[in-house]
């Protein structure tokens, strides 16, 4: 399982969590495109790459091919993800927040949840 996570200062502020998650999914897919190209050089091909997202509104926004007035303020560069969803290059998959492994990087977790996610990432505890 590959996880994309990074922190970057944005030039604009997202007006909603939907917008923030949608932009993050687009950034994630930009990294996936780069990884797919690198792996292609080694003979690995990937078709429909799942991107796990815990925001159903962001998933619906990505799957809806029509631009609505509520999304016209989102910069056009973030909408390229829609084209790749339509082509079948990627798939936005809903995962509940409690099962989202990437929260290990962004939220304080209790010991059991932290240990569970650490194990899913394939990391071990050093004593």
PyMOL commands that set and color helices and strands:
alter all, ss='L'
color gray80, all
select helices_A, chain A and resi 17-40+56-63+69-71+76-87+97-99+101-105+111-120
alter helices_A, ss='H'
color red, helices_A
select strands_A, chain A and resi 49-53+90-94
alter strands_A, ss='S'
color yellow, strands_A
deselect
rebuild
show_as cartoon
